[in-house]
Amino acid sequence: MRGLALSGAKGIPVPKATNRVSGKPCRSRKQAKPVEMPVFEPNAAGIDIGAREIYVAVPPERDAEPVRVFNTFTSDLR
């Protein structure tokens, strides 16, 4: 299988990413390792606002479901 890479333990073929203009393979990037950061305000939530979803996280000991996901459309938020 030329131009395909095996991904994961299941060995499912995945096409390699190529540059749209030149057609050359893209350089792979290393995955960033998670970094433990100090807690500045234990009563605050972490919020990641994306185009389609909003992620809200609180410390695990504060809630049974510490990470929640919300869609960004007004009707979904209501």
C-alpha positions in Angstrom: 0.0 0.0 0.0 2.0 2.9 -1.2 1.3 6.3 0.4 -0.5 4.8 3.4 0.7 4.4 7.0 -0.5 1.9 9.5 -2.1 3.6 12.5 -2.6 2.2 16.0 -2.8 -1.4 17.2 -5.6 -2.3 14.7 -3.4 -1.6 11.7 -6.0 0.5 9.9 -4.5 2.2 6.8 -4.5 6.0 7.1 -3.5 8.2 4.2 -0.4 10.3 4.8 -0.9 14.1 4.9 0.3 15.9 1.8 0.7 19.6 1.0 -2.2 20.8 -1.1 0.0 22.9 -3.4 3.1 20.8 -3.9 1.7 17.3 -3.2 4.8 16.6 -1.0 4.4 14.8 2.3 3.9 17.0 5.3 6.5 17.0 8.1 5.2 15.1 11.2 5.0 17.0 14.4 5.8 15.6 17.8 2.9 15.3 20.3 3.2 17.8 23.1 3.5 16.1 26.5 1.0 17.3 29.2 2.6 19.7 31.6 1.4 19.9 35.2 0.7 23.5 36.1 0.3 25.1 39.6 -3.2 25.8 40.8 -3.7 29.6 41.1 -7.4 29.7 42.0 -8.9 26.4 43.2 -12.5 27.8 42.8 -12.2 28.6 39.1 -13.0 26.4 36.2 -10.9 25.9 33.1 -12.7 26.8 29.9 -11.7 26.0 26.3 -13.9 27.8 23.7 -13.8 26.3 20.3 -15.7 26.9 17.1 -18.1 23.9 17.7 -17.7 22.9 21.3 -17.0 24.5 24.7 -15.1 22.4 27.3 -15.4 23.2 30.9 -13.2 21.5 33.6 -13.1 21.7 37.3 -10.9 19.7 39.7 -11.9 16.0 39.9 -12.7 16.2 43.7 -15.2 19.1 43.1 -17.7 17.3 40.8 -18.6 13.7 39.8 -18.3 14.9 36.1 -15.2 17.1 36.1 -15.2 17.8 32.4 -18.3 18.7 30.4 -18.8 19.6 26.8 -21.3 22.0 25.3 -22.2 22.8 21.7 -21.7 26.5 20.8 -25.0 27.2 19.1 -27.3 29.4 21.1 -30.2 26.8 20.9 -27.8 24.1 22.3 -26.7 26.3 25.2 -30.2 27.0 26.3 
